[in-house]
């Protein structure tokens, strides 16, 4: 009873559900997006089997693995059934481990033996990662970059553009971070840099290369996540739309967007950029926060962030298009952005 083994591209495109049979710690670090963790071994068991393989031998490691896994076979059967219970009858379990070795082969054999349709990934997760990095390093996607000072509501604009069938790549959404010392949400855990790349790969594969894709102007680092070099360089050489509006509107929007965060969060975030702000300005901003005077605190912070963005903008190598959206309705701003994008698309 042979198991079908597919290369990465075929494995990803085939219908079915991904099942990652690596240990929980491997899965939690990074995995194929939307994969279930059907771990063959616990973290400790994986370490024991690995140590046995290195110090004693392959057969002894296999024997230990069988001893550990045997009593849990019914659990794997139940887990597989639970995964596919709400899926079409023809659903396939797409099984992979670290290198396409014994873990995926054994579980695939067992699950097929009890009546499931299964395929495995040639080379395992390692092969998938090589493919991800190759695609990210050779991306030919064309971008139109949405930029401007902090507090312009760029994320909201991108979300609306996506609703209107524009191609959008939201890096901050993938990174679960807004990209500055004030960009983290204390209630949200960022993905690992590796998993961020996996998510980015999945998003890019769904986008058309010959169509302009909206992307927000970002630094290379978004929290702990790193924008791949090819994507970052493409962003820096693409048309950049720099939005402008009044300082009053920006302060009001920032206050509204961050209203849920505590004074402690504001003070901690301010302290994170103390070296850049300087000691005196840092103390002034923290004092304003303690007083509850967020408007003046934000105004002082914007002095630093505006200067930083102006410096970054001077390093942009692509075309820069300044668009003043002051006093324009949200809908009008969207229409104006689409007009600019259509004009740039015609030049491709």
Buried (B, 14 or more C-beta within 10 A) or exposed (E): EEBBBBEBEEBBEEEBBBBBBBBBEBBEEBBBEEBBBBBBBEBEBBEBBEEBBEEEEEEEBBBBBEEBBEEEBEEBBEBBEEBBEEEEEEBBBBBBBBBBEBBBBBBBBBBBEEEBBBBBBBBBBBBBBEBBBEBBEEBEBBBBBBBBBBBBBBBBBBEBBBEEEBBBBBBBBBBBBBBBBBBBEEEEEBBBBBBBBBBBBBBBEEBEEEEBBBBBBBEBBBBEBBBBEBBBEBBBBBBBBBBEBEEEBBBBBBBEBBEEBEBEBBBBBBBBBBEEBEEEBBEBBBEBBEEEEBBBBBBBBBEBBBEBBEEBBEEBEBBBBEBEBEEBEEEEBBEBBBEBBEEBBEEE
